[in-house]
Amino acid sequence: MNDIPSRRRILSTIAGGALATLAAGGTSAAATPAVPQTYSAPTPRTRLDLNSGWRFHRGDITGAQAPAYDDSAWSTLDVPHTWNAQDGADGGGNYYRGVGWYRRRVTVPAGLAGRMLFLQFAGVNQVADVWIDGTHLGQHRGGYARFRFGVTAQLAPGRESVLAVKVSNAHDPDIAPLSADYTFQGGVYRNVSLHALDKLAVRMLDYAGPGVYLSQRSVTSASATVDVRATVFNNNSTSRSLVVRAVITDAAGTIVADRSSTSQRIGPNSGLDVTQTLTVANPRRWNGLADPYLYSAHVEIRDAAAGTVTDVVTEPLGLRSFGLDPTSGFTLNGKHVSLHGVNLHQDRADRGWAVSDADHIQDFALIKEVGATAVRMAHYQHDQKEYDLADAAGLVVWSEIPLVDAVTDSAAFRDSTAYQLRELIRQNHNHPSIVFWGIGNEQRTDNATTNALLGELASIVRSEDPGRISTYANNLGNYAGVAGHADTTAYNKYFGWYGGSYDDLGGWADGLHKAEPQRTFAVSEFGAGANPAQHALNPSQPSSGGSFHPEEYQALLHEASWKQLSARPFVWGSFVWNMFDFASDGRNEGGRPGINDKGLVTRDRSIRKDAFYWYRANWSAAPTLYITSRRWTARTDAATELKVYSNASEVTASLNGASLGKRGSTDHIFRWDGVTLRPGPNTLTVTATIAGATHTDTVTWILTAS
């Protein structure tokens, strides 16, 4: 594995996690099959979906955890659910932050008797207390990570039990984030499930991680070395002899590497880590959008005496190497890749944070459509579905913890934040899309308390997962202390929106690069607000907090920003803020209270704004021909312009059937000045040949008396 030098020097790293040493007992290689063999994984685990049939009450109630409590008057619903889907996006900053209760009846099938049972929550914001039949299982603090409780003693198969969950999204000074520019929506807003396992199994309570951790090294076109660490736990009252088998299969299910440990003893109610090293010859590498190829790694736990497979865990494996260079930027498998993409929030119109798998799939289809190569999943751990989609799409991911704005100078806050980071890393360790672990965003103070915490978090990344790159999103000065802890630093720069001109971005980047040529850095946020119902011709910079955010200004800012960024490969990544408009209840701007309107797409996903097509024309190979200002249908000025975004070399235009001529462009912008509209409807049509096919776009603008 390559060393990771300081952030002021070249970063070159092989992806993966902490390399573990071989466990006691060693390993022995299985014979290589003469004929390729297909692997069929046993399925000893059982998963039960608990999303349906809940009762809910907003507000605190004494004794609601008791099995006999009468909840018949409560509302009925399914999870995912949030109680802030509406009031968290209507402005005023006064959305409900307090307690909500959820209750559900659970009956474990009698056939699961003798199994270990684990209750799993994929995400609850932000403090969850959980009871079964009045017995308190525990409390989870933090709103974005998965968590589990062992419930074997509380759930008797064949008997109905009552599951009660008390949730609070009230401000808590000991839990990050303390504040941020988005609505902190309360509720059980991700999936709930029950898992049944054999008593000899991979650990379920290792920060709710998969219990199997894949660490890559020496990944080349000739071979790839993978250390497969299995954390095993014996829940039996007597010791067992176990064998751990690790199998890597290609996308077709063919075995490409196979190794089994020697038999070794594991004591009663105790754990054992077993690490095995496997080599994949001539690997097909995970190569971003070009070829997001995925292998699978399977770990079998075998009871050696009984000769049975007691547990199997399967994890995605994308074999790749990556690095940062202060001159050439990001490399994937030894080749430069332009990391250009978007920031992403978990939020939807009418549903808030309670988004479905179908919603996630649509979001990633739109991200793929715009041509992004990277996604920053801001500002917290996202749902597993999103990381799975990024793996499959070939998007490079920056994932981060919810340390935003401020910190509390307390041991409880430091411990909670460190815990959230370990949850993030362990639960997502095996996703090949993840390259960057973010340790924070926009701390407002550069004091000793903040820097000590960031230093501790950077150290945790190095110890938990030294094969990946830690990063930090800074909005203070270029050389602020907060920018000095992670392996690389990124900057939130809103030139042309919160100050300065949108033409300043390139000069800022040049100045930083010249002052510290060995520093690697990215632009983690840039952008402007836009209401697609508001328009102006070539507008000047509007007030960021004002009521008028014309769609055309957002497009102008992004045109200028991308031209500057694309000309500077030493900026290793750039991330538009934001892919979608999202709820921020304290805002009141752009004519839409409660919404941060910097998205390239509206919160309901119904409108791709003009700036979306600007990036599609620049980033995507898909044919793009798009007339801007198309929603500005009611016009009062006859004199206007026609502007088109396209990845064609030439575009021909007409107005009301009369030719406006042909235009060429080297920057994907085609412009016809001096267009004069006639009273009433006006039809503008553009045509272009792209990749051998003819494409057309048409709009109608209606000129009325002013």
Rosetta blueprint (number, residue, H / E / L):
1 M L
2 N L
3 D L
4 I L
5 P L
6 S L
7 R L
8 R L
9 R L
10 I L
11 L E
12 S E
13 T E
14 I E
15 A L
16 G L
17 G L
18 A L
19 L L
20 A L
21 T L
22 L L
23 A L
24 A L
25 G L
26 G L
27 T E
28 S E
29 A E
30 A L
31 A L
32 T L
33 P L
34 A L
35 V L
36 P L
37 Q L
38 T E
39 Y L
40 S L
41 A L
42 P L
43 T L
44 P L
45 R L
46 T E
47 R E
48 L E
49 D E
50 L L
51 N L
52 S L
53 G L
54 W E
55 R E
56 F E
57 H E
58 R E
59 G L
60 D L
61 I L
62 T L
63 G L
64 A L
65 Q L
66 A L
67 P L
68 A L
69 Y L
70 D L
71 D L
72 S L
73 A L
74 W L
75 S E
76 T E
77 L E
78 D L
79 V L
80 P L
81 H L
82 T L
83 W L
84 N L
85 A L
86 Q L
87 D H
88 G H
89 A H
90 D L
91 G L
92 G L
93 G L
94 N L
95 Y L
96 Y L
97 R L
98 G L
99 V E
100 G E
101 W E
102 Y E
103 R E
104 R E
105 R E
106 V E
107 T E
108 V L
109 P L
110 A H
111 G H
112 L H
113 A L
114 G L
115 R L
116 M E
117 L E
118 F E
119 L E
120 Q E
121 F E
122 A L
123 G L
124 V L
125 N E
126 Q L
127 V E
128 A E
129 D E
130 V E
131 W E
132 I E
133 D L
134 G L
135 T E
136 H E
137 L E
138 G E
139 Q E
140 H E
141 R E
142 G L
143 G L
144 Y L
145 A L
146 R L
147 F E
148 R E
149 F E
150 G E
151 V L
152 T L
153 A L
154 Q L
155 L L
156 A L
157 P L
158 G L
159 R L
160 E E
161 S E
162 V E
163 L E
164 A E
165 V E
166 K E
167 V E
168 S E
169 N L
170 A L
171 H L
172 D L
173 P L
174 D L
175 I L
176 A L
177 P L
178 L L
179 S L
180 A L
181 D L
182 Y L
183 T L
184 F L
185 Q L
186 G L
187 G E
188 V L
189 Y L
190 R L
191 N L
192 V E
193 S E
194 L E
195 H E
196 A E
197 L E
198 D L
199 K L
200 L E
201 A E
202 V E
203 R L
204 M L
205 L L
206 D L
207 Y L
208 A L
209 G L
210 P L
211 G L
212 V E
213 Y E
214 L E
215 S E
216 Q E
217 R E
218 S L
219 V L
220 T L
221 S L
222 A L
223 S E
224 A E
225 T E
226 V E
227 D E
228 V E
229 R E
230 A E
231 T E
232 V E
233 F E
234 N E
235 N L
236 N L
237 S L
238 T L
239 S L
240 R E
241 S E
242 L E
243 V E
244 V E
245 R E
246 A E
247 V E
248 I E
249 T E
250 D L
251 A L
252 A L
253 G L
254 T E
255 I E
256 V E
257 A E
258 D E
259 R E
260 S E
261 S E
262 T L
263 S L
264 Q E
265 R E
266 I E
267 G L
268 P L
269 N L
270 S E
271 G E
272 L E
273 D E
274 V E
275 T E
276 Q E
277 T E
278 L E
279 T E
280 V E
281 A E
282 N L
283 P L
284 R L
285 R L
286 W E
287 N L
288 G H
289 L H
290 A H
291 D L
292 P E
293 Y L
294 L L
295 Y E
296 S E
297 A E
298 H E
299 V E
300 E E
301 I E
302 R E
303 D E
304 A L
305 A L
306 A L
307 G L
308 T E
309 V E
310 T E
311 D E
312 V E
313 V E
314 T E
315 E E
316 P E
317 L E
318 G L
319 L L
320 R L
321 S E
322 F E
323 G E
324 L E
325 D E
326 P L
327 T L
328 S L
329 G E
330 F E
331 T E
332 L E
333 N L
334 G L
335 K E
336 H E
337 V L
338 S L
339 L E
340 H E
341 G E
342 V E
343 N E
344 L E
345 H L
346 Q L
347 D L
348 R E
349 A L
350 D L
351 R L
352 G E
353 W L
354 A L
355 V L
356 S L
357 D H
358 A H
359 D H
360 H H
361 I H
362 Q H
363 D H
364 F H
365 A H
366 L H
367 I H
368 K H
369 E H
370 V H
371 G L
372 A L
373 T L
374 A E
375 V E
376 R E
377 M E
378 A L
379 H L
380 Y L
381 Q L
382 H L
383 D L
384 Q H
385 K H
386 E H
387 Y H
388 D H
389 L H
390 A H
391 D H
392 A H
393 A H
394 G L
395 L L
396 V E
397 V E
398 W E
399 S E
400 E E
401 I L
402 P L
403 L L
404 V E
405 D L
406 A L
407 V L
408 T L
409 D L
410 S L
411 A H
412 A H
413 F H
414 R H
415 D H
416 S H
417 T H
418 A H
419 Y H
420 Q H
421 L H
422 R H
423 E H
424 L H
425 I H
426 R H
427 Q H
428 N H
429 H L
430 N L
431 H L
432 P L
433 S L
434 I E
435 V E
436 F E
437 W E
438 G E
439 I E
440 G E
441 N E
442 E L
443 Q L
444 R L
445 T L
446 D L
447 N L
448 A H
449 T H
450 T H
451 N H
452 A H
453 L H
454 L H
455 G H
456 E H
457 L H
458 A H
459 S H
460 I H
461 V H
462 R H
463 S H
464 E H
465 D L
466 P L
467 G L
468 R L
469 I E
470 S E
471 T E
472 Y E
473 A E
474 N E
475 N L
476 L L
477 G L
478 N L
479 Y L
480 A L
481 G H
482 V H
483 A H
484 G H
485 H L
486 A L
487 D L
488 T E
489 T E
490 A E
491 Y E
492 N E
493 K L
494 Y L
495 F L
496 G L
497 W L
498 Y L
499 G L
500 G L
501 S L
502 Y L
503 D L
504 D L
505 L H
506 G H
507 G H
508 W H
509 A H
510 D H
511 G H
512 L H
513 H H
514 K H
515 A H
516 E L
517 P L
518 Q L
519 R L
520 T L
521 F E
522 A E
523 V E
524 S E
525 E E
526 F E
527 G L
528 A L
529 G L
530 A L
531 N E
532 P L
533 A L
534 Q L
535 H L
536 A L
537 L L
538 N L
539 P L
540 S L
541 Q L
542 P L
543 S L
544 S L
545 G L
546 G L
547 S L
548 F L
549 H L
550 P E
551 E H
552 E H
553 Y H
554 Q H
555 A H
556 L H
557 L H
558 H H
559 E H
560 A H
561 S H
562 W H
563 K H
564 Q H
565 L H
566 S H
567 A L
568 R L
569 P L
570 F L
571 V E
572 W E
573 G E
574 S E
575 F E
576 V E
577 W L
578 N L
579 M L
580 F E
581 D L
582 F E
583 A E
584 S E
585 D E
586 G E
587 R E
588 N E
589 E E
590 G L
591 G L
592 R E
593 P E
594 G E
595 I E
596 N E
597 D L
598 K L
599 G L
600 L L
601 V E
602 T L
603 R L
604 D L
605 R L
606 S L
607 I L
608 R E
609 K L
610 D H
611 A H
612 F H
613 Y H
614 W H
615 Y H
616 R H
617 A H
618 N H
619 W H
620 S L
621 A L
622 A L
623 P L
624 T L
625 L E
626 Y E
627 I E
628 T L
629 S L
630 R L
631 R L
632 W L
633 T L
634 A E
635 R E
636 T L
637 D L
638 A L
639 A E
640 T E
641 E E
642 L E
643 K E
644 V E
645 Y E
646 S E
647 N L
648 A L
649 S L
650 E E
651 V E
652 T E
653 A E
654 S E
655 L E
656 N L
657 G L
658 A E
659 S E
660 L E
661 G E
662 K E
663 R E
664 G E
665 S L
666 T L
667 D L
668 H L
669 I E
670 F E
671 R E
672 W E
673 D E
674 G E
675 V E
676 T E
677 L L
678 R L
679 P L
680 G E
681 P E
682 N E
683 T E
684 L E
685 T E
686 V E
687 T E
688 A E
689 T E
690 I E
691 A L
692 G L
693 A E
694 T E
695 H E
696 T E
697 D E
698 T E
699 V E
700 T E
701 W E
702 I E
703 L E
704 T L
705 A L
706 S L
